[in-house]
């Protein structure tokens, strides 16, 4: 039996299948909290970017959410 190696591209294809765009805020926040090597940049932004949550969720168009999640 052969094992398939998961790549970013195969994972991303799964993430956007069936017209999914981005996780809901609470799930996105939970996922972000599980990431290793998050850091605040000298510019005060975060790497990877923080999730779109709270009021920003309603003011952000779907493609912007998806691009930030990606």
PQR file with spaces between the fields and no chain letter, atoms N, CA, C, O and H, PARSE charges and radii, in Angstrom:
ATOM       1  N    UNK     1       0.840   -1.186    0.000 -0.4000 1.5000
ATOM       2  CA   UNK     1       0.000    0.000    0.000 -0.0000 2.0000
ATOM       3  C    UNK     1       0.884    1.248    0.000  0.5500 1.7000
ATOM       4  O    UNK     1       1.818    1.353    0.795 -0.5500 1.4000
ATOM       5  N    UNK     2       0.590    2.176   -0.879 -0.4000 1.5000
ATOM       6  CA   UNK     2       1.373    3.401   -0.940 -0.0000 2.0000
ATOM       7  C    UNK     2       0.641    4.510   -0.206  0.5500 1.7000
ATOM       8  O    UNK     2      -0.587    4.596   -0.234 -0.5500 1.4000
ATOM       9  H    UNK     2      -0.168    2.090   -1.525  0.4000 1.0000
ATOM      10  N    UNK     3       1.419    5.353    0.448 -0.4000 1.5000
ATOM      11  CA   UNK     3       0.850    6.509    1.142 -0.0000 2.0000
ATOM      12  C    UNK     3       1.011    7.736    0.275  0.5500 1.7000
ATOM      13  O    UNK     3       2.073    7.966   -0.303 -0.5500 1.4000
ATOM      14  H    UNK     3       2.417    5.283    0.470  0.4000 1.0000
ATOM      15  N    UNK     4      -0.041    8.519    0.186 -0.4000 1.5000
ATOM      16  CA   UNK     4       0.058    9.767   -0.538 -0.0000 2.0000
ATOM      17  C    UNK     4       0.652   10.823    0.386  0.5500 1.7000
ATOM      18  O    UNK     4       0.308   10.895    1.566 -0.5500 1.4000
ATOM      19  H    UNK     4      -0.904    8.332    0.655  0.4000 1.0000
ATOM      20  N    UNK     5       1.528   11.627   -0.153 -0.4000 1.5000
ATOM      21  CA   UNK     5       2.122   12.721    0.614 -0.0000 2.0000
ATOM      22  C    UNK     5       1.246   13.951    0.430  0.5500 1.7000
ATOM      23  O    UNK     5       0.950   14.370   -0.689 -0.5500 1.4000
ATOM      24  H    UNK     5       1.807   11.569   -1.111  0.4000 1.0000
ATOM      25  N    UNK     6       0.845   14.509    1.551 -0.4000 1.5000
ATOM      26  CA   UNK     6       0.012   15.718    1.524 -0.0000 2.0000
ATOM      27  C    UNK     6       0.892   16.913    1.184  0.5500 1.7000
ATOM      28  O    UNK     6       1.949   17.106    1.784 -0.5500 1.4000
ATOM      29  H    UNK     6       1.085   14.168    2.460  0.4000 1.0000
ATOM      30  N    UNK     7       0.456   17.701    0.234 -0.4000 1.5000
ATOM      31  CA   UNK     7       1.165   18.929   -0.127 -0.0000 2.0000
ATOM      32  C    UNK     7       0.242   20.105    0.153  0.5500 1.7000
ATOM      33  O    UNK     7      -0.953   19.925    0.387 -0.5500 1.4000
ATOM      34  H    UNK     7      -0.403   17.545   -0.253  0.4000 1.0000
ATOM      35  N    UNK     8       0.799   21.301    0.127 -0.4000 1.5000
ATOM      36  CA   UNK     8      -0.052   22.468    0.307 -0.0000 2.0000
ATOM      37  C    UNK     8      -1.123   22.501   -0.771  0.5500 1.7000
ATOM      38  O    UNK     8      -2.287   22.782   -0.486 -0.5500 1.4000
ATOM      39  H    UNK     8       1.770   21.447   -0.064  0.4000 1.0000
ATOM      40  N    UNK     9      -0.733   22.214   -2.009 -0.4000 1.5000
ATOM      41  CA   UNK     9      -1.691   22.275   -3.113 -0.0000 2.0000
ATOM      42  C    UNK     9      -2.834   21.277   -2.942  0.5500 1.7000
ATOM      43  O    UNK     9      -3.987   21.615   -3.209 -0.5500 1.4000
ATOM      44  H    UNK     9       0.213   21.986   -2.241  0.4000 1.0000
ATOM      45  N    UNK    10      -2.534   20.058   -2.501 -0.4000 1.5000
ATOM      46  CA   UNK    10      -3.608   19.075   -2.313 -0.0000 2.0000
ATOM      47  C    UNK    10      -4.486   19.453   -1.120  0.5500 1.7000
ATOM      48  O    UNK    10      -5.701   19.254   -1.158 -0.5500 1.4000
ATOM      49  H    UNK    10      -1.597   19.784   -2.284  0.4000 1.0000
ATOM      50  N    UNK    11      -3.884   19.991   -0.071 -0.4000 1.5000
ATOM      51  CA   UNK    11      -4.671   20.438    1.079 -0.0000 2.0000
ATOM      52  C    UNK    11      -5.532   21.631    0.699  0.5500 1.7000
ATOM      53  O    UNK    11      -6.695   21.706    1.096 -0.5500 1.4000
ATOM      54  H    UNK    11      -2.898   20.153   -0.041  0.4000 1.0000
ATOM      55  N    UNK    12      -4.976   22.564   -0.067 -0.4000 1.5000
ATOM      56  CA   UNK    12      -5.746   23.739   -0.474 -0.0000 2.0000
ATOM      57  C    UNK    12      -6.906   23.334   -1.372  0.5500 1.7000
ATOM      58  O    UNK    12      -7.996   23.895   -1.259 -0.5500 1.4000
ATOM      59  H    UNK    12      -4.032   22.503   -0.390  0.4000 1.0000
ATOM      60  N    UNK    13      -6.689   22.373   -2.261 -0.4000 1.5000
ATOM      61  CA   UNK    13      -7.766   21.897   -3.127 -0.0000 2.0000
ATOM      62  C    UNK    13      -8.917   21.363   -2.275  0.5500 1.7000
ATOM      63  O    UNK    13     -10.083   21.599   -2.591 -0.5500 1.4000
ATOM      64  H    UNK    13      -5.804   21.918   -2.353  0.4000 1.0000
ATOM      65  N    UNK    14      -8.596   20.646   -1.199 -0.4000 1.5000
ATOM      66  CA   UNK    14      -9.631   20.151   -0.286 -0.0000 2.0000
ATOM      67  C    UNK    14     -10.337   21.322    0.408  0.5500 1.7000
ATOM      68  O    UNK    14     -11.559   21.318    0.553 -0.5500 1.4000
ATOM      69  H    UNK    14      -7.648   20.454   -0.942  0.4000 1.0000
ATOM      70  N    UNK    15      -9.566   22.314    0.829 -0.4000 1.5000
ATOM      71  CA   UNK    15     -10.129   23.450    1.575 -0.0000 2.0000
ATOM      72  C    UNK    15     -11.141   24.236    0.748  0.5500 1.7000
ATOM      73  O    UNK    15     -12.119   24.745    1.297 -0.5500 1.4000
ATOM      74  H    UNK    15      -8.573   22.317    0.711  0.4000 1.0000
ATOM      75  N    UNK    16     -10.927   24.344   -0.553 -0.4000 1.5000
ATOM      76  CA   UNK    16     -11.810   25.165   -1.383 -0.0000 2.0000
ATOM      77  C    UNK    16     -12.808   24.335   -2.192  0.5500 1.7000
ATOM      78  O    UNK    16     -13.572   24.884   -2.987 -0.5500 1.4000
ATOM      79  H    UNK    16     -10.133   23.931   -0.999  0.4000 1.0000
ATOM      80  N    UNK    17     -12.803   23.018   -1.994 -0.4000 1.5000
ATOM      81  CA   UNK    17     -13.770   22.165   -2.690 -0.0000 2.0000
ATOM      82  C    UNK    17     -15.185   22.531   -2.254  0.5500 1.7000
ATOM      83  O    UNK    17     -15.396   23.034   -1.150 -0.5500 1.4000
ATOM      84  H    UNK    17     -12.182   22.572   -1.349  0.4000 1.0000
ATOM      85  N    UNK    18     -16.130   22.278   -3.114 -0.4000 1.5000
ATOM      86  CA   UNK    18     -17.545   22.532   -2.824 -0.0000 2.0000
ATOM      87  C    UNK    18     -17.818   23.993   -2.478  0.5500 1.7000
ATOM      88  O    UNK    18     -18.694   24.297   -1.669 -0.5500 1.4000
ATOM      89  H    UNK    18     -15.959   21.869   -4.010  0.4000 1.0000
ATOM      90  N    UNK    19     -17.056   24.893   -3.101 -0.4000 1.5000
ATOM      91  CA   UNK    19     -17.242   26.336   -2.960 -0.0000 2.0000
ATOM      92  C    UNK    19     -17.001   26.863   -1.547  0.5500 1.7000
ATOM      93  O    UNK    19     -17.536   27.907   -1.173 -0.5500 1.4000
ATOM      94  H    UNK    19     -16.344   24.646   -3.759  0.4000 1.0000
ATOM      95  N    UNK    20     -16.197   26.145   -0.763 -0.4000 1.5000
ATOM      96  CA   UNK    20     -15.820   26.663    0.560 -0.0000 2.0000
ATOM      97  C    UNK    20     -14.836   27.807    0.362  0.5500 1.7000
ATOM      98  O    UNK    20     -14.005   27.765   -0.545 -0.5500 1.4000
ATOM      99  H    UNK    20     -15.762   25.298   -1.066  0.4000 1.0000
ATOM     100  N    UNK    21     -14.929   28.824    1.206 -0.4000 1.5000
ATOM     101  CA   UNK    21     -14.047   29.987    1.084 -0.0000 2.0000
ATOM     102  C    UNK    21     -13.045   30.095    2.224  0.5500 1.7000
ATOM     103  O    UNK    21     -11.842   30.188    1.984 -0.5500 1.4000
ATOM     104  H    UNK    21     -15.605   28.857    1.943  0.4000 1.0000
ATOM     105  N    UNK    22     -13.525   30.085    3.450 -0.4000 1.5000
ATOM     106  CA   UNK    22     -12.663   30.237    4.627 -0.0000 2.0000
ATOM     107  C    UNK    22     -13.441   29.728    5.831  0.5500 1.7000
ATOM     108  O    UNK    22     -14.672   29.747    5.827 -0.5500 1.4000
ATOM     109  H    UNK    22     -14.502   30.010    3.645  0.4000 1.0000
ATOM     110  N    UNK    23     -12.733   29.271    6.863 -0.4000 1.5000
ATOM     111  CA   UNK    23     -13.433   28.813    8.065 -0.0000 2.0000
ATOM     112  C    UNK    23     -14.178   29.963    8.742  0.5500 1.7000
ATOM     113  O    UNK    23     -13.839   31.133    8.566 -0.5500 1.4000
ATOM     114  H    UNK    23     -11.733   29.255    6.866  0.4000 1.0000
ATOM     115  N    UNK    24     -15.185   29.610    9.507 -0.4000 1.5000
ATOM     116  CA   UNK    24     -15.885   30.609   10.310 -0.0000 2.0000
ATOM     117  C    UNK    24     -14.913   31.136   11.365  0.5500 1.7000
ATOM     118  O    UNK    24     -13.946   30.456   11.707 -0.5500 1.4000
ATOM     119  H    UNK    24     -15.461   28.659    9.650  0.4000 1.0000
ATOM     120  N    UNK    25     -15.159   32.338   11.883 -0.4000 1.5000
ATOM     121  CA   UNK    25     -14.187   32.977   12.782 -0.0000 2.0000
ATOM     122  C    UNK    25     -13.710   32.115   13.954  0.5500 1.7000
ATOM     123  O    UNK    25     -12.510   32.085   14.229 -0.5500 1.4000
ATOM     124  H    UNK    25     -15.945   32.891   11.605  0.4000 1.0000
ATOM     125  N    UNK    26     -14.589   31.429   14.637 -0.4000 1.5000
ATOM     126  CA   UNK    26     -14.139   30.669   15.814 -0.0000 2.0000
ATOM     127  C    UNK    26     -13.232   29.509   15.412  0.5500 1.7000
ATOM     128  O    UNK    26     -12.238   29.245   16.088 -0.5500 1.4000
ATOM     129  H    UNK    26     -15.564   31.454   14.413  0.4000 1.0000
ATOM     130  N    UNK    27     -13.556   28.815   14.325 -0.4000 1.5000
ATOM     131  CA   UNK    27     -12.713   27.710   13.863 -0.0000 2.0000
ATOM     132  C    UNK    27     -11.380   28.230   13.323  0.5500 1.7000
ATOM     133  O    UNK    27     -10.335   27.611   13.525 -0.5500 1.4000
ATOM     134  H    UNK    27     -14.364   29.030   13.775  0.4000 1.0000
ATOM     135  N    UNK    28     -11.428   29.373   12.637 -0.4000 1.5000
ATOM     136  CA   UNK    28     -10.205   29.966   12.087 -0.0000 2.0000
ATOM     137  C    UNK    28      -9.270   30.365   13.225  0.5500 1.7000
ATOM     138  O    UNK    28      -8.063   30.136   13.152 -0.5500 1.4000
ATOM     139  H    UNK    28     -12.277   29.876   12.473  0.4000 1.0000
ATOM     140  N    UNK    29      -9.826   30.958   14.269 -0.4000 1.5000
ATOM     141  CA   UNK    29      -9.027   31.356   15.429 -0.0000 2.0000
ATOM     142  C    UNK    29      -8.411   30.137   16.098  0.5500 1.7000
ATOM     143  O    UNK    29      -7.246   30.159   16.494 -0.5500 1.4000
ATOM     144  H    UNK    29     -10.807   31.144   14.328  0.4000 1.0000
ATOM     145  N    UNK    30      -9.195   29.076   16.223 -0.4000 1.5000
ATOM     146  CA   UNK    30      -8.684   27.839   16.832 -0.0000 2.0000
ATOM     147  C    UNK    30      -7.542   27.256   15.995  0.5500 1.7000
ATOM     148  O    UNK    30      -6.510   26.859   16.536 -0.5500 1.4000
ATOM     149  H    UNK    30     -10.142   29.057   15.902  0.4000 1.0000
ATOM     150  N    UNK    31      -7.730   27.208   14.693 -0.4000 1.5000
ATOM     151  CA   UNK    31      -6.685   26.701   13.803 -0.0000 2.0000
ATOM     152  C    UNK    31      -5.428   27.560   13.894  0.5500 1.7000
ATOM     153  O    UNK    31      -4.321   27.028   13.974 -0.5500 1.4000
ATOM     154  H    UNK    31      -8.568   27.531   14.254  0.4000 1.0000
ATOM     155  N    UNK    32      -5.586   28.869   13.883 -0.4000 1.5000
ATOM     156  CA   UNK    32      -4.435   29.779   13.973 -0.0000 2.0000
ATOM     157  C    UNK    32      -3.670   29.539   15.271  0.5500 1.7000
ATOM     158  O    UNK    32      -2.441   29.600   15.289 -0.5500 1.4000
ATOM     159  H    UNK    32      -6.486   29.301   13.819  0.4000 1.0000
ATOM     160  N    UNK    33      -4.386   29.270   16.346 -0.4000 1.5000
ATOM     161  CA   UNK    33      -3.734   29.008   17.631 -0.0000 2.0000
ATOM     162  C    UNK    33      -2.915   27.727   17.641  0.5500 1.7000
ATOM     163  O    UNK    33      -2.020   27.575   18.473 -0.5500 1.4000
ATOM     164  H    UNK    33      -5.385   29.220   16.332  0.4000 1.0000
ATOM     165  N    UNK    34      -3.205   26.806   16.733 -0.4000 1.5000
ATOM     166  CA   UNK    34      -2.461   25.546   16.663 -0.0000 2.0000
ATOM     167  C    UNK    34      -1.198   25.654   15.806  0.5500 1.7000
ATOM     168  O    UNK    34      -0.362   24.750   15.822 -0.5500 1.4000
ATOM     169  H    UNK    34      -3.931   26.929   16.057  0.4000 1.0000
ATOM     170  N    UNK    35      -1.055   26.744   15.066 -0.4000 1.5000
ATOM     171  CA   UNK    35       0.094   26.874   14.175 -0.0000 2.0000
ATOM     172  C    UNK    35       1.377   27.098   14.958  0.5500 1.7000
ATOM     173  O    UNK    35       1.407   27.837   15.942 -0.5500 1.4000
ATOM     174  H    UNK    35      -1.734   27.478   15.053  0.4000 1.0000
ATOM     175  N    UNK    36       2.424   26.448   14.504 -0.4000 1.5000
ATOM     176  CA   UNK    36       3.741   26.657   15.100 -0.0000 2.0000
ATOM     177  C    UNK    36       4.401   27.853   14.417  0.5500 1.7000
ATOM     178  O    UNK    36       4.059   28.199   13.286 -0.5500 1.4000
ATOM     179  H    UNK    36       2.399   25.848   13.705  0.4000 1.0000
ATOM     180  N    UNK    37       5.316   28.460   15.090 -0.4000 1.5000
ATOM     181  CA   UNK    37       6.139   29.531   14.520 -0.0000 2.0000
ATOM     182  C    UNK    37       5.364   30.783   14.129  0.5500 1.7000
ATOM     183  O    UNK    37       5.753   31.470   13.185 -0.5500 1.4000
ATOM     184  H    UNK    37       5.593   28.179   16.009  0.4000 1.0000
ATOM     185  N    UNK    38       4.276   31.096   14.833 -0.4000 1.5000
ATOM     186  CA   UNK    38       3.637   32.385   14.594 -0.0000 2.0000
ATOM     187  C    UNK    38       4.498   33.451   15.272  0.5500 1.7000
ATOM     188  O    UNK    38       5.091   33.216   16.325 -0.5500 1.4000
ATOM     189  H    UNK    38       3.960   30.538   15.600  0.4000 1.0000
ATOM     190  N    UNK    39       4.552   34.607   14.652 -0.4000 1.5000
ATOM     191  CA   UNK    39       5.392   35.659   15.228 -0.0000 2.0000
ATOM     192  C    UNK    39       4.849   37.022   14.838  0.5500 1.7000
ATOM     193  O    UNK    39       4.223   37.186   13.791 -0.5500 1.4000
ATOM     194  H    UNK    39       4.071   34.797   13.797  0.4000 1.0000
ATOM     195  N    UNK    40       5.103   37.997   15.702 -0.4000 1.5000
ATOM     196  CA   UNK    40       4.750   39.365   15.385 -0.0000 2.0000
ATOM     197  C    UNK    40       5.934   39.982   14.655  0.5500 1.7000
ATOM     198  O    UNK    40       7.072   39.926   15.122 -0.5500 1.4000
ATOM     199  H    UNK    40       5.612   37.864   16.553  0.4000 1.0000
ATOM     200  N    UNK    41       5.645   40.568   13.502 -0.4000 1.5000
ATOM     201  CA   UNK    41       6.683   41.174   12.683 -0.0000 2.0000
ATOM     202  C    UNK    41       7.034   42.558   13.241  0.5500 1.7000
ATOM     203  O    UNK    41       6.236   43.151   13.968 -0.5500 1.4000
ATOM     204  H    UNK    41       4.721   40.613   13.121  0.4000 1.0000
ATOM     205  N    UNK    42       8.216   43.073   12.907 -0.4000 1.5000
ATOM     206  CA   UNK    42       8.588   44.424   13.354 -0.0000 2.0000
ATOM     207  C    UNK    42       7.573   45.488   12.915  0.5500 1.7000
ATOM     208  O    UNK    42       7.427   46.525   13.562 -0.5500 1.4000
ATOM     209  H    UNK    42       8.864   42.591   12.317  0.4000 1.0000
ATOM     210  N    UNK    43       6.875   45.214   11.805 -0.4000 1.5000
ATOM     211  CA   UNK    43       5.867   46.161   11.320 -0.0000 2.0000
ATOM     212  C    UNK    43       4.578   46.092   12.133  0.5500 1.7000
ATOM     213  O    UNK    43       3.621   46.808   11.838 -0.5500 1.4000
ATOM     214  H    UNK    43       6.994   44.372   11.279  0.4000 1.0000
ATOM     215  N    UNK    44       4.544   45.233   13.158 -0.4000 1.5000
ATOM     216  CA   UNK    44       3.423   45.017   14.073 -0.0000 2.0000
ATOM     217  C    UNK    44       2.358   44.098   13.495  0.5500 1.7000
ATOM     218  O    UNK    44       1.372   43.809   14.173 -0.5500 1.4000
ATOM     219  H    UNK    44       5.322   44.652   13.398  0.4000 1.0000
ATOM     220  N    UNK    45       2.527   43.631   12.264 -0.4000 1.5000
ATOM     221  CA   UNK    45       1.624   42.637   11.715 -0.0000 2.0000
ATOM     222  C    UNK    45       2.023   41.259   12.216  0.5500 1.7000
ATOM     223  O    UNK    45       2.984   41.130   12.974 -0.5500 1.4000
ATOM     224  H    UNK    45       3.328   43.865   11.713  0.4000 1.0000
ATOM     225  N    UNK    46       1.310   40.246   11.807 -0.4000 1.5000
ATOM     226  CA   UNK    46       1.597   38.880   12.246 -0.0000 2.0000
ATOM     227  C    UNK    46       1.912   37.997   11.065  0.5500 1.7000
ATOM     228  O    UNK    46       1.410   38.209    9.961 -0.5500 1.4000
ATOM     229  H    UNK    46       0.530   40.350   11.191  0.4000 1.0000
ATOM     230  N    UNK    47       2.744   37.006   11.304 -0.4000 1.5000
ATOM     231  CA   UNK    47       3.088   36.001   10.311 -0.0000 2.0000
ATOM     232  C    UNK    47       2.782   34.651   10.915  0.5500 1.7000
ATOM     233  O    UNK    47       3.406   34.316   11.922 -0.5500 1.4000
ATOM     234  H    UNK    47       3.152   36.834   12.201  0.4000 1.0000
ATOM     235  N    UNK    48       1.890   33.859   10.400 -0.4000 1.5000
ATOM     236  CA   UNK    48       0.942   34.196    9.338 -0.0000 2.0000
ATOM     237  C    UNK    48      -0.090   35.209    9.840  0.5500 1.7000
ATOM     238  O    UNK    48      -0.244   35.393   11.048 -0.5500 1.4000
ATOM     239  H    UNK    48       1.383   34.131    9.582  0.4000 1.0000
ATOM     240  N    UNK    49      -0.799   35.867    8.914 -0.4000 1.5000
ATOM     241  CA   UNK    49      -1.762   36.892    9.319 -0.0000 2.0000
ATOM     242  C    UNK    49      -2.811   36.356   10.288  0.5500 1.7000
ATOM     243  O    UNK    49      -3.183   35.184   10.233 -0.5500 1.4000
ATOM     244  H    UNK    49      -0.674   35.718    7.933  0.4000 1.0000
ATOM     245  N    UNK    50      -3.274   37.220   11.164 -0.4000 1.5000
ATOM     246  CA   UNK    50      -4.335   36.848   12.103 -0.0000 2.0000
ATOM     247  C    UNK    50      -5.629   36.555   11.348  0.5500 1.7000
ATOM     248  O    UNK    50      -5.829   37.075   10.251 -0.5500 1.4000
ATOM     249  H    UNK    50      -2.972   38.172   11.209  0.4000 1.0000
ATOM     250  N    UNK    51      -6.503   35.739   11.912 -0.4000 1.5000
ATOM     251  CA   UNK    51      -7.784   35.445   11.262 -0.0000 2.0000
ATOM     252  C    UNK    51      -8.671   36.688   11.155  0.5500 1.7000
ATOM     253  O    UNK    51      -8.554   37.633   11.936 -0.5500 1.4000
ATOM     254  H    UNK    51      -6.341   35.316   12.804  0.4000 1.0000
ATOM     255  N    UNK    52      -9.552   36.652   10.169 -0.4000 1.5000
ATOM     256  CA   UNK    52     -10.558   37.712   10.032 -0.0000 2.0000
ATOM     257  C    UNK    52     -11.674   37.380   11.017  0.5500 1.7000
ATOM     258  O    UNK    52     -12.362   36.372   10.857 -0.5500 1.4000
ATOM     259  H    UNK    52      -9.647   35.885    9.535  0.4000 1.0000
ATOM     260  N    UNK    53     -11.859   38.221   12.035 -0.4000 1.5000
ATOM     261  CA   UNK    53     -12.860   37.944   13.066 -0.0000 2.0000
ATOM     262  C    UNK    53     -13.598   39.225   13.430  0.5500 1.7000
ATOM     263  O    UNK    53     -13.291   40.306   12.927 -0.5500 1.4000
ATOM     264  H    UNK    53     -11.300   39.040   12.165  0.4000 1.0000
ATOM     265  N    UNK    54     -14.571   39.078   14.309 -0.4000 1.5000
ATOM     266  CA   UNK    54     -15.359   40.175   14.862 -0.0000 2.0000
ATOM     267  C    UNK    54     -15.942   41.052   13.760  0.5500 1.7000
ATOM     268  O    UNK    54     -16.448   40.527   12.768 -0.5500 1.4000
ATOM     269  H    UNK    54     -14.820   38.200   14.717  0.4000 1.0000
ATOM     270  N    UNK    55     -15.884   42.362   13.907 -0.4000 1.5000
ATOM     271  CA   UNK    55     -16.499   43.270   12.941 -0.0000 2.0000
ATOM     272  C    UNK    55     -15.852   43.154   11.564  0.5500 1.7000
ATOM     273  O    UNK    55     -16.511   43.385   10.550 -0.5500 1.4000
ATOM     274  H    UNK    55     -15.472   42.788   14.712  0.4000 1.0000
ATOM     275  N    UNK    56     -14.576   42.801   11.519 -0.4000 1.5000
ATOM     276  CA   UNK    56     -13.887   42.670   10.230 -0.0000 2.0000
ATOM     277  C    UNK    56     -14.530   41.578    9.372  0.5500 1.7000
ATOM     278  O    UNK    56     -14.491   41.656    8.145 -0.5500 1.4000
ATOM     279  H    UNK    56     -14.041   42.614   12.342  0.4000 1.0000
ATOM     280  N    UNK    57     -15.121   40.561   10.008 -0.4000 1.5000
ATOM     281  CA   UNK    57     -15.751   39.467    9.263 -0.0000 2.0000
ATOM     282  C    UNK    57     -16.857   40.007    8.351  0.5500 1.7000
ATOM     283  O    UNK    57     -16.963   39.611    7.190 -0.5500 1.4000
ATOM     284  H    UNK    57     -15.153   40.498   11.006  0.4000 1.0000
ATOM     285  N    UNK    58     -17.671   40.906    8.884 -0.4000 1.5000
ATOM     286  CA   UNK    58     -18.788   41.448    8.119 -0.0000 2.0000
ATOM     287  C    UNK    58     -18.360   42.485    7.088  0.5500 1.7000
ATOM     288  O    UNK    58     -19.098   42.757    6.141 -0.5500 1.4000
ATOM     289  H    UNK    58     -17.586   41.228    9.827  0.4000 1.0000
ATOM     290  N    UNK    59     -17.186   43.058    7.259 -0.4000 1.5000
ATOM     291  CA   UNK    59     -16.715   44.117    6.359 -0.0000 2.0000
ATOM     292  C    UNK    59     -15.733   43.606    5.311  0.5500 1.7000
ATOM     293  O    UNK    59     -15.219   44.392    4.514 -0.5500 1.4000
ATOM     294  H    UNK    59     -16.586   42.837    8.028  0.4000 1.0000
ATOM     295  N    UNK    60     -15.467   42.316    5.300 -0.4000 1.5000
ATOM     296  CA   UNK    60     -14.501   41.730    4.381 -0.0000 2.0000
ATOM     297  C    UNK    60     -15.232   40.883    3.351  0.5500 1.7000
ATOM     298  O    UNK    60     -16.076   40.058    3.702 -0.5500 1.4000
ATOM     299  H    UNK    60     -15.885   41.678    5.948  0.4000 1.0000
ATOM     300  N    UNK    61     -14.905   41.090    2.076 -0.4000 1.5000
ATOM     301  CA   UNK    61     -15.569   40.305    1.039 -0.0000 2.0000
ATOM     302  C    UNK    61     -14.990   38.883    1.022  0.5500 1.7000
ATOM     303  O    UNK    61     -13.850   38.668    1.434 -0.5500 1.4000
ATOM     304  H    UNK    61     -14.220   41.760    1.791  0.4000 1.0000
ATOM     305  N    UNK    62     -15.775   37.926    0.548 -0.4000 1.5000
ATOM     306  CA   UNK    62     -15.345   36.523    0.601 -0.0000 2.0000
ATOM     307  C    UNK    62     -13.970   36.241   -0.002  0.5500 1.7000
ATOM     308  O    UNK    62     -13.196   35.489    0.590 -0.5500 1.4000
ATOM     309  H    UNK    62     -16.701   38.100    0.213  0.4000 1.0000
ATOM     310  N    UNK    63     -13.647   36.809   -1.140 -0.4000 1.5000
ATOM     311  CA   UNK    63     -12.341   36.515   -1.744 -0.0000 2.0000
ATOM     312  C    UNK    63     -11.195   37.026   -0.879  0.5500 1.7000
ATOM     313  O    UNK    63     -10.130   36.409   -0.851 -0.5500 1.4000
ATOM     314  H    UNK    63     -14.276   37.420   -1.621  0.4000 1.0000
ATOM     315  N    UNK    64     -11.389   38.145   -0.169 -0.4000 1.5000
ATOM     316  CA   UNK    64     -10.353   38.649    0.737 -0.0000 2.0000
ATOM     317  C    UNK    64     -10.145   37.683    1.896  0.5500 1.7000
ATOM     318  O    UNK    64      -9.012   37.455    2.320 -0.5500 1.4000
ATOM     319  H    UNK    64     -12.254   38.647   -0.192  0.4000 1.0000
ATOM     320  N    UNK    65     -11.238   37.114    2.413 -0.4000 1.5000
ATOM     321  CA   UNK    65     -11.128   36.128    3.493 -0.0000 2.0000
ATOM     322  C    UNK    65     -10.332   34.921    3.002  0.5500 1.7000
ATOM     323  O    UNK    65      -9.433   34.428    3.684 -0.5500 1.4000
ATOM     324  H    UNK    65     -12.158   37.299    2.070  0.4000 1.0000
ATOM     325  N    UNK    66     -10.683   34.459    1.803 -0.4000 1.5000
ATOM     326  CA   UNK    66     -10.012   33.275    1.272 -0.0000 2.0000
ATOM     327  C    UNK    66      -8.522   33.528    1.043  0.5500 1.7000
ATOM     328  O    UNK    66      -7.687   32.686    1.376 -0.5500 1.4000
ATOM     329  H    UNK    66     -11.413   34.859    1.249  0.4000 1.0000
ATOM     330  N    UNK    67      -8.193   34.679    0.479 -0.4000 1.5000
ATOM     331  CA   UNK    67      -6.785   34.979    0.239 -0.0000 2.0000
ATOM     332  C    UNK    67      -5.993   35.096    1.543  0.5500 1.7000
ATOM     333  O    UNK    67      -4.849   34.647    1.612 -0.5500 1.4000
ATOM     334  H    UNK    67      -8.870   35.363    0.209  0.4000 1.0000
ATOM     335  N    UNK    68      -6.587   35.692    2.566 -0.4000 1.5000
ATOM     336  CA   UNK    68      -5.887   35.785    3.847 -0.0000 2.0000
ATOM     337  C    UNK    68      -5.736   34.402    4.468  0.5500 1.7000
ATOM     338  O    UNK    68      -4.692   34.095    5.044 -0.5500 1.4000
ATOM     339  H    UNK    68      -7.516   36.056    2.510  0.4000 1.0000
ATOM     340  N    UNK    69      -6.755   33.573    4.361 -0.4000 1.5000
ATOM     341  CA   UNK    69      -6.667   32.218    4.909 -0.0000 2.0000
ATOM     342  C    UNK    69      -5.592   31.421    4.180  0.5500 1.7000
ATOM     343  O    UNK    69      -4.839   30.669    4.798 -0.5500 1.4000
ATOM     344  H    UNK    69      -7.603   33.822    3.894  0.4000 1.0000
ATOM     345  N    UNK    70      -5.528   31.590    2.885 -0.4000 1.5000
ATOM     346  CA   UNK    70      -4.534   30.865    2.097 -0.0000 2.0000
ATOM     347  C    UNK    70      -3.133   31.272    2.515  0.5500 1.7000
ATOM     348  O    UNK    70      -2.154   30.769    1.965 -0.5500 1.4000
ATOM     349  H    UNK    70      -6.139   32.201    2.383  0.4000 1.0000
